Amino acid sequence: MPAQPDAPAPQLFTWEFAADPYPAYAWLREHAPVHRTTLPSGVEAWLVTRYADARQALADGRLSKNPAHHSEQAHRTGRVGIPGERQADLMTHLLNIDPPDHTRLRRLVSKAFTPRRVAEFEPRVQQLTDRLIDGFAQRGSADLIHEFAFPLPIYAICDLLGVPAEDQDDFRDWAGMMLRHTKPGQGGGQRGGVGRAVKQIRAYLLELIHRKRADLGDDLISGLIRASDHGEHLTENEAAAMAFILLFAGFETTVNLIGNGTYALLRNPEQRRLLQESVARGESGLLETGIEELLRYDGPVELATWRFATKPLSIGGVDIPVGDPVLVVLAAADRDPARFADENTLDLARADNPHLGFGHGIHYCIGAPLARLEGRAALATLLSRLPDLRLAEKPEELRWRGGLIMRGLRELPVEFTPEIRSPHAPF
């Protein structure tokens, strides 16, 4: 049984909570590990915070990913799921469906989004990484979110999907509207901007898929078009929805992995020094375990995407009624002291680290290899080229994006000794 609280329950989903949710999650793990709460949208949902319960819930077939098992009105108004996806007819993707449709689509997508394709993409990711750093390396200061962590995965996923170079800045603008992350004066955070961006992306993807059918290439969208299994193909809408979710889930996860990871290293100078020295020696081991630890310590996905009970079930001794939403709090589970020793300590060499940063079970993130690749390239290159990188503002002055699923900084202002010259040509 959970321990009886000796203090009132913490407030959730405030700006103070967004800056550091971990004390609140520690309280929930101890006193109310499966906790019913009212979300900022007004939807009531269960938060699952302990590691063992989280793993169970993520793999439980009675918890559906299909919003049809909850309130259609809540989804239509954007209170659950991705805002605008229903109106844009982009519902048929891996985050919203269950077996057997999920099994079929994941198998088809896996034929196109292969580990080999990701591995072959490494030189391009490194090239993009260097070019973006070139843009500010001689200046001595930068906002690492706006100038680096945000554009890197956008341009990378656009290249991988096969979006022509001349159209990629449009994708960057649309992505900024979806994240409410825009250049000053653009107004991308205005009400309704997310839905408009989703509709623009869908229209563009459908037109691009139509063009590529007539001239298939080596890109991922061409691979999605080619993918077949026992005569089954992705429909045009399915291909558009899959390209959309690879863009949306892939880029935002990586933005936060790079941003949160860099911030964690700057706040933990001894761990940063060890990684910097390891990278300088040309070693890869600490970088690889370090990425996993950064995913655990302050990962990019705070809560797993929506699940809905299709049958009565019990999680952590708490009965969940049919139809209720369940949100697995990955950030809480990955700091559960019952599973991780020194749970609040950043240890880049941590060997026993089965974190849930990319989920668990059949919905494990299909883009995890790409996010890891981009994270390794970004952090190793930053530490190599800007060795005295430091925060330009006090930690308490930094702002975190409000939201439910993702966890990330709005900006990350840094300073460093300027490079004398840029060794790479411009874009």
DODOVO-922191 format. One record per atom (N, C-alpha, C): x, y, z. Coordinates in steps of 0.1 Angstrom, whole numbers, padded with zeros to 4 digits, always signed. Each point is the difference from the previous one (the first is absolute). Layout:
// DODOVO-922191
XYZ/...
//
This chain:
// DODOVO-922191
+0008-0012+0000/-0008+0012+0000/+0009+0013+0000/-0004+0010-0007/+0007+0012+0000/+0001+0006+0014/+0011+0007+0003/+0001+0006+0013/-0010+0011+0002/-0004+0002+0012/-0010+0011+0003/+0008+0013-0001/-0006+0010-0007/+0007+0013-0002/+0001+0007+0013/+0011+0007+0002/+0002+0008+0011/+0001+0015-0005/-0004+0002-0012/+0000+0013-0006/-0011+0000-0011/-0006+0012-0003/-0010+0000-0010/+0005-0003-0014/-0008-0005-0008/+0004-0004-0014/+0005+0013-0007/+0011-0002-0008/+0005+0012-0007/-0009+0004-0011/+0001+0013-0004/-0007+0005-0012/+0007-0005-0012/-0008-0005-0010/+0005-0005-0012/-0003+0010-0011/+0009+0000-0011/-0003+0007-0012/+0000+0016+0002/+0007+0005+0010/+0002+0014+0001/+0014+0003-0007/+0003+0013-0001/+0013+0004-0006/+0011-0005+0009/-0002+0001+0013/+0010-0005+0009/+0003-0015-0001/-0011-0007-0002/+0001-0014-0002/+0007-0003-0013/-0003+0007-0011/+0007-0002-0013/+0015+0001+0002/+0005+0010+0008/+0014+0002+0001/+0007-0011+0007/-0007-0007+0009/+0006-0011+0007/-0011-0009+0006/-0005-0010-0008/-0011-0008+0004/+0005-0012+0009/+0013-0002+0002/+0004-0012+0006/-0003-0001+0015/+0000+0011+0008/-0005-0002+0014/-0014-0004+0001/-0009+0006-0009/-0014-0004+0000/-0002-0015-0004/+0008-0004-0010/-0001-0014-0004/+0005-0010+0011/+0010+0005+0008/+0005-0008+0011/-0011-0002+0011/-0007+0011+0002/-0012+0000+0010/-0010-0010-0005/-0004+0001-0013/-0010-0009-0006/+0004-0015+0001/+0013-0002-0004/+0005-0014+0001/-0002-0006+0014/+0002+0008+0010/+0000-0005+0014/-0014-0001+0005/-0009+0010-0003/-0013+0002+0007/-0012-0004-0009/+0002+0003-0013/-0012-0003-0009/+0006-0004-0014/+0006-0012-0001/+0007-0004-0012/-0009-0001-0012/-0013-0003+0002/-0010+0000-0011/-0010+0011+0004/+0001+0012-0006/-0007+0012+0005/-0009+0005-0010/-0013+0002+0004/-0010+0006-0009/+0001+0015+0002/+0001+0007-0012/+0001+0015+0001/-0007+0006-0011/-0003+0013+0001/-0006+0008-0011/+0011+0007-0007/+0001-0002-0013/+0011+0006-0008/-0004+0014-0004/+0010+0008-0004/-0004+0014-0004/-0011+0001-0010/-0001-0010-0008/-0011+0000-0011/-0014-0002+0006/+0000-0005+0013/-0013-0003+0006/-0003-0015+0000/+0008-0008-0008/-0002-0014+0000/+0006-0007+0012/-0008-0009+0006/+0005-0008+0012/+0007-0012-0005/+0012-0003+0006/+0008-0011-0005/+0008-0005+0012/+0005-0013-0001/+0008-0006+0010/+0015+0001-0004/+0008+0004+0010/+0014+0001-0002/+0007-0012+0007/+0008-0007-0008/+0007-0011+0006/+0015+0003+0001/+0005-0001+0012/+0013+0006+0003/+0011-0009+0004/-0003-0013+0004/+0010-0009+0005/+0005-0008-0012/+0013-0004+0000/+0006-0007-0011/-0007-0013-0004/-0002-0009+0010/-0007-0013-0003/-0014+0002-0005/-0007+0009+0006/-0014+0003-0006/+0001+0006-0014/+0009+0008-0002/+0002+0007-0013/+0002-0011-0011/+0010-0009+0003/+0003-0010-0010/-0013-0009-0003/-0007-0003+0011/-0012-0008-0002/-0010+0007-0009/-0002+0013+0003/-0010+0007-0007/+0004+0002-0015/+0012+0003-0002/+0005+0002-0014/-0002-0013-0009/+0000-0011+0006/-0001-0013-0007/-0014-0006+0001/-0009+0006+0007/-0013-0006+0003/-0010+0002-0012/-0004-0011-0006/-0009+0001-0012/-0014+0005+0003/-0003+0001+0013/-0013+0006+0004/+0000+0015-0001/+0011+0006-0001/+0001+0014-0001/+0002+0003-0015/-0010+0006-0006/+0000+0003-0015/+0006+0013-0003/+0006+0001-0011/+0006+0013-0005/-0011+0007-0009/-0011-0006-0002/-0010+0006-0009/-0009+0010+0008/+0000+0013-0004/-0008+0009+0008/-0015-0002-0001/-0004-0009-0009/-0014-0003-0002/-0005-0007+0013/+0009-0005+0008/-0004-0007+0013/-0003+0011+0011/+0003+0012-0003/-0003+0011+0009/-0011+0009-0006/+0000+0012+0004/-0010+0010-0005/+0004+0005-0013/-0009-0002-0010/+0003+0006-0014/+0000+0015+0001/-0008+0006+0008/-0001+0014+0002/+0014+0005+0005/+0006-0007+0010/+0013+0004+0005/+0010+0000-0010/+0000-0010-0009/+0011-0001-0010/-0003+0010-0011/-0012+0002-0004/-0003+0010-0010/+0004+0014+0004/-0001+0003+0012/+0003+0013+0005/+0015+0001+0004/+0008-0010-0002/+0014+0000+0002/+0004-0002+0015/-0010-0005+0008/+0004-0001+0014/+0007-0013+0003/-0001-0010-0009/+0009-0012+0000/+0006-0001-0014/+0011-0007+0000/+0007-0002-0013/+0007+0013-0005/+0004-0001-0013/+0007+0012-0006/-0010+0009-0006/+0000+0013+0004/-0010+0010-0005/+0000+0000-0015/-0012-0001-0006/-0001+0002-0014/+0001-0013-0008/+0004-0011+0006/+0002-0012-0008/-0013-0006-0005/-0011+0001+0007/-0012-0005-0004/-0006+0008-0012/+0000+0013+0002/-0005+0009-0011/+0008-0002-0013/+0013-0003+0002/+0009-0001-0012/+0000-0014-0006/-0008-0009+0006/+0000-0014-0004/+0013-0007+0000/+0007+0002+0012/+0013-0006+0002/+0000-0009+0012/-0011-0007+0002/-0001-0008+0012/+0006-0014-0001/+0002-0005-0013/+0005-0014-0001/+0015-0001+0000/+0005+0002+0012/+0015-0002+0002/+0002-0008+0013/+0013-0004+0002/+0003-0010+0010/-0003+0005+0014/-0002+0013+0003/-0003+0004+0014/-0015-0001+0003/-0008-0003-0010/-0015+0001+0002/-0007-0013-0003/+0007-0011-0003/-0007-0012-0004/+0006-0012+0008/-0008-0011+0000/+0003-0012+0007/+0001-0012-0009/+0005-0011+0004/+0000-0012-0008/-0015-0004-0004/-0002-0005-0011/+0010-0005-0010/+0005+0011-0010/-0007+0012+0000/+0004+0010-0009/+0014+0006+0003/+0002+0001+0013/+0014+0005+0004/+0010-0010-0005/-0002-0013+0002/+0010-0010-0004/+0003+0001-0015/-0011+0002-0008/+0002+0001-0015/+0008+0012-0004/-0005+0012+0006/+0007+0012-0004/+0014+0001+0005/+0003-0005+0012/+0014+0000+0005/+0009-0009-0008/-0006-0011-0004/+0008-0009-0009/+0004+0007-0013/-0010+0006-0006/+0002+0007-0013/+0010+0012+0002/-0002+0008+0010/+0009+0011+0002/+0014-0005+0003/+0001-0011+0008/+0014-0005+0003/+0007-0004-0012/-0007-0004-0011/+0007-0004-0012/+0007+0012-0006/-0005+0012+0002/+0005+0012-0005/+0010+0007+0009/-0004+0000+0013/+0008+0007+0010/+0009-0010+0007/+0010-0004-0007/+0009-0011+0005/+0012+0005+0008/+0006-0008+0009/+0012+0004+0006/+0011+0004-0010/+0001-0008-0011/+0010+0003-0010/-0002+0014-0006/-0012+0004-0003/-0003+0013-0005/+0005+0011+0009/-0003-0002+0013/+0004+0010+0010/+0015+0000+0001/+0007-0011+0000/+0014-0001+0001/+0007+0007-0011/-0006-0002-0012/+0006+0006-0012/-0002+0016+0000/-0009+0004+0008/-0003+0015+0001/+0010+0007+0009/+0008-0007+0007/+0009+0006+0010/+0009+0011-0006/+0006-0001-0012/+0008+0011-0005/-0008+0012-0002/-0012-0001-0005/-0008+0012-0002/-0004+0007+0013/-0003-0008+0010/-0003+0006+0013/+0012+0008+0005/+0012-0006-0001/+0012+0007+0004/+0002+0013-0008/-0002-0001-0013/+0001+0012-0008/-0010+0011+0004/-0012-0004+0003/-0010+0010+0004/+0004+0006+0014/+0005-0009+0008/+0005+0005+0014/+0011+0011-0002/+0010-0003-0008/+0011+0009-0001/-0005+0013-0007/-0008-0001-0010/-0005+0012-0007/-0008+0009+0010/-0008-0005+0008/-0008+0008+0010/+0010+0007+0010/+0009-0008+0005/+0010+0006+0009/+0008+0011-0007/+0003-0002-0012/+0007+0010-0008/-0007+0014+0000/-0014-0001+0001/-0008+0012+0000/+0002+0009+0012/+0005-0005+0011/+0002+0008+0012/+0013-0001+0007/+0009-0009-0005/+0012-0004+0007/+0010+0012+0001/+0000+0009-0010/+0009+0012+0001/-0006+0011+0008/-0012-0001+0004/-0007+0011+0007/+0003+0000+0015/+0002-0012+0006/+0002+0000+0014/-0012-0002+0009/-0012+0000-0006/-0012-0002+0007/-0011-0006-0009/-0010-0006+0006/-0010-0006-0009/-0012-0004+0009/-0012-0001-0006/-0011-0007+0007/+0000-0014-0006/+0005-0010+0007/+0001-0013-0005/-0013-0007-0004/-0011+0004+0005/-0013-0005-0004/-0003+0005-0014/-0001+0013-0001/-0004+0006-0013/+0010-0003-0011/+0013+0001+0003/+0010+0000-0011/+0005-0014-0002/-0002-0009+0009/+0006-0013-0002/-0009-0012+0003/-0005-0002+0012/-0008-0011+0003/-0013-0001-0008/-0006+0011-0003/-0012+0001-0008/+0002-0003-0014/+0009+0007-0007/+0001-0003-0015/+0006-0013-0003/+0010-0005+0008/+0007-0012-0004/-0010-0012-0003/-0009-0004+0009/-0009-0011-0003/-0010+0003-0011/-0004+0013-0002/-0009+0004-0011/+0007-0003-0013/+0012+0005-0002/+0007-0002-0013/+0003-0015-0002/+0004-0007+0011/+0003-0014-0001/-0012-0008-0004/-0011+0002+0006/-0012-0008-0003/-0005+0003-0014/+0001+0013-0004/-0004+0004-0013/+0009-0007-0011/+0013+0000+0003/+0009-0007-0010/-0004-0015+0000/-0002-0006+0011/-0003-0014+0001/-0013-0003-0007/-0010+0008+0001/-0013-0002-0006/+0001+0003-0015/+0009+0008-0004/+0001+0004-0015/-0007+0013-0003/-0001+0009+0010/-0006+0013-0003/+0011+0008-0007/-0003+0006-0012/+0010+0008-0007/+0006+0011+0008/+0012+0003-0002/+0007+0011+0008/-0007+0013+0000/-0006+0003-0012/-0007+0013-0001/-0013+0001+0008/-0005-0011+0005/-0012+0000+0008/+0003-0002+0015/+0012-0002+0004/+0003-0004+0013/-0003+0012+0010/+0002+0012-0004/-0002+0011+0009/-0015+0002+0003/-0009-0004-0010/-0014-0001+0003/-0003-0010+0011/+0007-0011+0000/-0002-0010+0011/+0005+0005+0013/+0011+0008-0001/+0005+0006+0013/-0011+0009+0006/-0006+0008-0009/-0010+0010+0005/-0012-0008+0006/-0005-0010-0008/-0011-0008+0005/+0003-0007+0013/+0012-0005+0001/+0004-0007+0013/+0000+0010+0011/+0005+0013-0003/+0000+0010+0010/-0014+0004+0005/-0010+0000-0009/-0013+0002+0004/-0006-0011+0009/+0004-0012-0003/-0005-0011+0008/+0006+0000+0014/+0012+0004+0001/+0007+0001+0013/-0003+0014+0006/-0007+0009-0007/+0000+0014+0004/+0014+0005+0003/+0009-0004-0009/+0014+0005+0001/+0003+0007-0013/-0001+0013+0000/+0002+0007-0013/+0010+0012+0003/+0005+0005-0011/+0008+0012+0001/-0008+0012+0005/+0006+0009+0007/-0007+0012+0005/-0008+0007-0011/-0012+0003+0003/-0009+0007-0010/-0007-0009-0009/+0002-0013+0000/-0007-0009-0010/-0014-0003+0005/-0002+0000+0013/-0014-0002+0005/-0004-0015-0001/+0009-0009-0001/-0004-0014-0001/-0008-0006+0011/+0001+0007+0012/-0006-0006+0012/-0015+0004+0001/-0005+0007-0010/-0014+0005+0001/-0010-0012+0000/-0011+0002+0006/-0010-0010+0001/-0004-0005-0013/+0000-0014-0001/-0004-0006-0013/+0012-0003-0009/+0012+0006+0004/+0012-0002-0009/+0004-0015-0002/-0002-0008+0011/+0004-0014-0001/-0009-0007-0010/-0013+0002+0000/-0009-0006-0009/+0003+0004-0014/+0003+0013-0003/+0003+0004-0013/+0013-0006-0005/+0010-0001+0009/+0012-0006-0005/-0002-0015-0003/-0008-0007+0007/-0002-0014-0002/-0007-0002-0014/-0010+0009-0003/-0006-0001-0013/+0009+0004-0011/+0009+0009+0002/+0009+0004-0011/+0010-0012-0002/+0005-0006+0010/+0009-0011-0001/-0007-0012-0008/-0012-0003+0004/-0007-0011-0007/-0002+0003-0015/-0004+0012-0003/-0002+0004-0014/+0013-0002-0008/+0011+0005+0006/+0013-0001-0006/+0004-0015-0002/-0002-0008+0011/+0005-0014-0001/-0008-0008-0010/-0013+0003-0001/-0008-0007-0010/+0005+0003-0014/+0003+0013-0002/+0005+0004-0014/+0013-0006-0002/+0009+0000+0010/+0013-0006-0002/+0000-0015-0003/-0009-0007+0007/-0002-0014-0002/-0005-0003-0014/-0009+0008-0005/-0005-0001-0013/+0011+0002-0011/+0009+0010+0003/+0011+0002-0009/+0010-0012+0000/+0003-0005+0012/+0010-0011+0001/-0005-0013-0006/-0013-0002+0000/-0005-0012-0006/+0004-0001-0015/+0002+0011-0006/+0004+0000-0014/+0015+0000-0002/+0007+0002+0011/+0015+0000-0001/+0006-0003+0014/+0000-0013+0003/+0004-0005+0013/+0015+0002+0001/+0005+0003+0012/+0014+0002+0003/+0005-0009+0011/+0010+0004+0007/+0006-0008+0011/-0005+0006+0014/-0009+0009+0000/-0004+0007+0012/-0010-0009+0007/-0004+0005+0013/-0009-0008+0008/-0014+0000-0005/-0005+0011-0006/-0013+0001-0005/-0001-0010-0012/+0010-0001-0009/+0000-0010-0010/+0000-0014+0005/+0007-0001+0011/+0000-0013+0007/-0014-0004+0006/-0007+0010+0005/-0013-0003+0005/-0010-0004-0011/+0002+0007-0012/-0008-0003-0012/+0003-0014-0004/+0012-0004+0000/+0004-0014-0005/-0004-0011+0010/+0000+0004+0012/-0002-0011+0011/-0013-0008-0003/+0002-0013+0001/-0012-0008-0002/+0002-0013+0008/-0011-0006+0003/+0001-0012+0008/-0012-0009-0004/+0003-0011-0007/-0010-0009-0004/-0010+0007-0009/+0005+0009-0009/-0009+0007-0009/-0006+0013+0006/+0002+0002+0013/-0006+0012+0006/+0010+0012-0001/-0006+0012-0003/+0008+0012-0001/-0006+0010+0010/+0009+0010+0003/-0006+0011+0007/-0008+0008-0009/-0012+0004+0004/-0008+0009-0008/+0007+0014+0000/-0005+0009-0009/+0006+0013+0000/-0002+0008+0013/-0012-0002+0006/-0003+0007+0013/+0009-0007+0011/+0002-0013+0000/+0008-0006+0010/+0015+0004-0002/+0005+0001-0012/+0013+0005-0003/+0002+0014+0005/-0010+0009-0002/+0001+0014+0004/+0000+0000+0015/-0009-0008+0007/-0001+0000+0014/+0013-0005+0007/+0006-0010-0007/+0013-0005+0006/+0011+0010-0002/+0001+0006-0012/+0010+0011-0002/-0002+0011+0010/-0012+0003+0003/-0003+0011+0009/+0004-0003+0014/-0003-0013+0005/+0004-0003+0014/+0015-0002+0001/+0007-0005-0011/+0014-0001+0001/+0006+0014+0001/-0006+0010-0007/+0005+0014+0001/-0003+0005+0014/-0013-0001+0004/-0004+0007+0013/+0007-0007+0012/-0001-0013+0001/+0005-0007+0012/+0016+0000-0001/+0005-0001-0012/+0014-0001-0001/+0008+0013+0003/-0005+0011-0006/+0007+0012+0002/-0001+0006+0014/-0012-0001+0006/-0002+0006+0013/+0008-0007+0011/+0000-0014-0002/+0007-0008+0010/+0015+0004-0001/+0006+0002-0012/+0014+0002-0001/+0003+0015+0004/-0008+0009-0002/+0002+0014+0005/+0002-0001+0015/-0009-0007+0007/+0001+0000+0014/+0012-0009+0005/+0003-0011-0007/+0011-0008+0004/+0013+0009-0001/+0002+0007-0010/+0012+0009-0001/+0000+0011+0010/-0012+0007+0001/-0001+0011+0009/+0001-0004+0015/-0008-0010+0004/+0001-0004+0014/+0014-0007+0003/+0005-0007-0010/+0013-0007+0002/+0011+0010+0002/+0000+0011-0009/+0011+0010+0002/-0002+0007+0013/-0012+0003+0003/-0002+0007+0013/+0004-0008+0012/-0003-0013+0000/+0004-0009+0011/+0016+0000+0001/+0007-0001-0012/+0014+0000+0001/+0006+0013+0005/-0006+0011-0003/+0005+0013+0005/-0003+0001+0015/-0010-0006+0005/-0003+0000+0014/+0008-0010+0008/+0007-0009-0007/+0007-0011+0006/+0015+0000-0006/+0008+0010+0004/+0013+0002-0006/+0009-0012+0000/+0000-0008+0011/+0009-0011+0001/-0003-0011-0011/-0013-0002-0001/-0005-0010-0010/+0003+0005-0014/-0002+0013-0002/+0003+0006-0013/+0015-0001-0004/+0009+0002+0011/+0014-0001-0002/+0004-0014-0005/-0006-0010+0007/+0003-0014-0003/-0004-0003-0015/-0012+0005-0003/-0004-0003-0014/+0008+0007-0010/+0004+0013+0003/+0008+0008-0009/+0014-0007-0003/+0006-0005+0011/+0013-0007-0001/-0002-0013-0008/-0010-0007+0002/-0003-0013-0007/-0002+0003-0015/-0007+0010-0003/-0002+0004-0014/+0013+0004-0007/+0008+0008+0007/+0013+0004-0005/+0009-0011-0003/-0001-0011+0008/+0008-0012-0003/-0005-0009-0011/-0012+0004-0006/-0005-0007-0010/-0008-0013+0004/-0004+0000+0013/-0007-0012+0005/-0015+0002-0001/-0007-0011-0001/-0015+0001-0002/-0008-0005+0012/+0007-0008+0008/-0008-0006+0011/-0007+0009+0009/+0007+0010+0006/-0007+0009+0009/-0011+0009-0007/+0003+0003-0012/-0010+0007-0008/-0013-0008-0001/+0001-0013-0003/-0011-0008-0002/-0008-0003+0013/+0007-0003+0011/-0007-0001+0012/-0005+0013+0005/+0007+0011-0003/-0004+0013+0004/-0013+0004-0006/-0002-0003-0012/-0013+0003-0007/-0011-0007+0007/+0002-0012+0004/-0010-0008+0007/-0003+0006+0014/+0010+0005+0007/-0001+0006+0013/-0008+0013-0001/+0004+0008-0011/-0007+0013-0001/-0015-0003-0004/-0003-0010-0007/-0014-0004-0002/-0007-0003+0012/+0007-0007+0010/-0006-0004+0012/-0001+0012+0010/+0010+0008+0001/+0002+0011+0010/-0010+0011-0002/-0001+0005-0012/-0009+0011-0003/-0004-0001-0015/-0008-0011-0003/-0002-0003-0014/-0010+0009-0007/-0001-0002-0013/-0008+0010-0008/-0015-0003+0000/-0004-0012+0004/-0014-0004+0001/-0003-0001+0015/-0008+0009+0005/-0004-0001+0014/-0010-0010+0003/-0011+0000-0008/-0011-0010+0002/-0001-0007-0013/-0002-0013+0000/-0003-0008-0012/-0014+0005-0005/-0001-0002-0013/-0013+0005-0007/-0012-0008+0005/-0011+0005-0003/-0013-0004+0006/-0003-0015-0001/-0005-0005+0010/-0006-0014+0000/-0014+0001+0007/-0009-0010-0005/-0013+0000+0005/-0004-0014+0004/-0006-0002+0012/-0004-0013+0005/-0012-0005-0008/+0002-0012-0007/-0011-0006-0007/-0007-0011+0008/+0007-0004+0011/-0006-0010+0010/+0004+0005+0014/-0008-0004+0010/+0004+0003+0013/+0014-0006+0003/+0009+0007+0006/+0013-0005+0004/+0005+0006+0012/+0010-0006+0006/+0006+0006+0012/+0015+0003-0003/+0004+0011+0004/+0014+0004-0001/+0005+0005+0014/+0010-0007+0005/+0005+0004+0013/-0010-0001+0011/-0009-0010-0001/-0011-0002+0010/-0012+0010-0001/+0000+0008-0011/-0010+0010-0002/-0009-0004-0012/-0013-0001+0002/-0009-0004-0011/-0002+0012-0010/+0001-0003-0012/-0002+0010-0011/-0012-0004-0008/-0010+0009+0000/-0013-0003-0007/+0002+0000-0015/-0009-0006-0007/+0000+0000-0015/-0002+0014-0005/+0008+0004-0010/-0001+0013-0006/+0009+0011+0006/+0006-0003+0012/+0008+0010+0006/+0014+0001-0007/+0004+0013-0002/+0014+0002-0005/+0011-0004+0010/+0010-0006-0004/+0012-0003+0008/+0012+0006-0006/+0008+0008+0008/+0012+0006-0005/+0012-0005+0009/+0009-0008-0007/+0012-0005+0007/+0010+0011+0001/+0004+0003+0012/+0010+0011+0002/+0014-0005-0001/+0006+0000-0012/+0013-0005-0002/+0010+0007+0008/-0001+0013+0002/+0010+0007+0008/+0000-0004+0014/-0012-0004+0006/-0001-0005+0013/+0006-0014+0001/-0004-0009-0009/+0004-0014+0000/+0015-0001-0001/+0006+0009-0008/+0015-0001-0002/+0008+0006+0011/-0007+0005+0010/+0008+0004+0013/-0006-0008+0012/-0005-0011-0003/-0005-0008+0011/+0011-0007+0007/+0002+0003+0013/+0011-0006+0008/-0001-0015+0001/-0012-0005-0002/-0001-0015+0001/+0006-0007-0012/+0003+0008-0011/+0007-0006-0011/+0013+0006-0003/+0002+0013+0003/+0013+0006-0003/+0007+0005+0012/+0012-0005+0002/+0008+0005+0012/+0004+0015-0003/+0000+0008+0011/+0004+0014-0001/-0008+0007-0012/-0013-0002+0002/-0009+0004-0012/+0001+0014-0004/+0004+0009+0009/+0000+0014-0003/+0014+0005-0004/+0009-0010-0002/+0014+0003-0003/+0002-0003-0015/+0006+0010-0007/+0004-0003-0014/+0013-0008-0001/+0000-0012-0005/+0011-0009-0001/+0001-0005-0014/+0009+0007-0008/+0000-0003-0014/+0006-0014-0003/+0006-0006+0010/+0005-0014-0002/-0009-0011+0006/-0012+0004+0003/-0010-0009+0006/-0002-0012-0009/+0003-0012+0004/-0001-0012-0008/-0014-0006+0000/-0006-0001+0012/-0013-0006+0002/-0010+0010-0002/-0005+0002-0012/-0008+0012-0003/-0012-0003-0010/-0009-0009+0004/-0011-0003-0009/-0011+0011+0001/+0003+0012-0003/-0009+0011+0001/-0012-0001-0010/-0010+0008+0003/-0012-0001-0009/-0001+0012-0009/+0011+0007-0002/+0000+0013-0007/-0007-0001-0014/+0002-0012-0007/-0006-0002-0013/-0012-0010+0001/-0005-0002+0012/-0012-0009+0002/+0004-0014+0002/-0010-0009-0002/+0002-0014+0003/-0011-0008-0007/+0003-0012-0004/-0011-0008-0007/-0001+0003-0014/-0012-0003-0006/-0002+0001-0014/+0000+0015-0005/-0002+0009+0009/+0001+0014-0004/+0013+0007+0002/+0010-0008+0003/+0014+0005+0001/+0003+0009-0012/+0006+0011+0003/+0002+0011-0011/+0008-0006-0012/-0006+0000-0011/+0007-0005-0012/+0011+0009-0005/+0000+0013+0004/+0010+0009-0004/+0012+0001+0010/+0000-0009+0011/+0010+0001+0010/+0014+0000-0006/+0004-0009-0010/+0013+0000-0005/+0004+0013-0006/-0009+0007-0007/+0003+0013-0006/+0002+0011+0011/-0008+0000+0010/+0002+0010+0011/+0013-0003+0007/+0004-0012+0003/+0013-0003+0006/+0011+0005-0009/-0001-0003-0013/+0011+0005-0009/+0001+0015+0000/-0011+0007+0000/+0001+0015+0000/+0005+0005+0013/-0005-0006+0011/+0005+0004+0013/+0015-0002+0002/+0005-0011-0005/+0015-0003+0001/+0008+0010-0008/-0005+0003-0012/+0007+0009-0009/+0000+0014+0006/-0012+0004+0005/-0001+0014+0005/+0008+0002+0012/+0000-0009+0010/+0007+0003+0012/+0015-0002-0002/+0004-0010-0007/+0015-0002-0002/+0006+0012-0008/-0008+0005-0010/+0006+0011-0007/+0000+0013+0008/-0011+0003+0007/+0000+0012+0009/+0012-0001+0010/+0002-0011+0006/+0011-0001+0010/+0014+0001-0006/+0001-0004-0013/+0013+0000-0006/+0003+0014-0006/-0010+0007-0006/+0003+0012-0006/-0002+0012+0009/-0008-0001+0010/-0002+0011+0010/+0003-0005+0014/+0013-0003+0003/+0003-0007+0012/-0003+0008+0013/-0001+0013-0001/-0003+0007+0013/-0014+0005+0000/-0009-0007-0007/-0014+0004+0000/-0005+0001+0014/-0008+0011+0002/-0006+0003+0013/-0013+0007-0001/-0008-0001+0010/-0013+0007+0000/+0002+0015+0001/-0009+0007-0008/+0001+0014+0000/-0010+0007+0009/-0009-0009+0006/-0010+0005+0010/+0000-0009+0012/-0005+0004+0011/-0002-0008+0011/-0011-0011-0002/+0002-0012+0005/-0010-0010-0003/-0014+0004+0003/-0002+0007+0011/-0013+0004+0004/-0007+0010-0010/+0008+0006-0008/-0005+0009-0010/-0005-0007-0013/+0004-0012-0002/-0004-0007-0012/-0015-0004+0001/-0006+0000-0012/-0014-0004-0001/-0002-0013-0007/-0009-0008+0006/-0003-0013-0006/-0014+0001-0007/-0001-0007-0011/-0012+0000-0007/-0011-0007+0008/-0012+0007+0000/-0011-0006+0006/-0006-0011-0009/-0005-0011+0005/-0005-0010-0008/-0002-0013+0008/-0005-0010-0006/-0004-0012+0008/+0010-0011-0003/+0003-0003-0013/+0008-0012-0003/+0015+0003+0000/+0004+0010-0007/+0014+0003-0001/+0006+0009+0011/+0013-0001+0002/+0007+0008+0010/+0012+0007-0007/+0000+0013-0001/+0011+0007-0007/+0001+0014+0004/+0012+0006-0002/+0002+0014+0002/-0005+0008-0011/-0005+0012+0003/-0003+0010-0011/+0012+0006-0006/+0011+0002+0008/+0012+0005-0006/+0011-0005+0009/+0012+0000-0005/+0012-0004+0008/+0012+0010-0004/+0000+0012+0006/+0011+0009-0004/+0013-0004+0006/+0010+0000-0009/+0014-0005+0005/+0010+0010-0005/+0012+0000+0006/+0011+0007-0004/+0012-0009-0001/+0010+0004-0008/+0012-0008-0002/+0011+0009-0007/+0012-0005+0000/+0011+0007-0007/-0003-0002-0015/-0001+0011-0008/-0003-0002-0014/+0011-0008-0008/-0004-0007-0010/+0009-0007-0008/+0007+0011-0009/+0012-0002-0003/+0007+0010-0008/-0005+0000-0015/-0003-0012-0005/-0005+0000-0013/-0009-0012-0001/-0009+0000-0009/-0010-0011-0002/+0006-0010-0010/+0002-0012+0003/+0007-0010-0009/-0009-0006-0010/-0013+0004+0000/-0009-0006-0010/-0007+0010-0009/-0003-0004-0012/-0007+0009-0009/-0014+0002+0005/-0006+0011-0004/-0014+0003+0004/-0009-0010-0008/-0013+0000+0004/-0010-0008-0007/+0000+0003-0015/
//
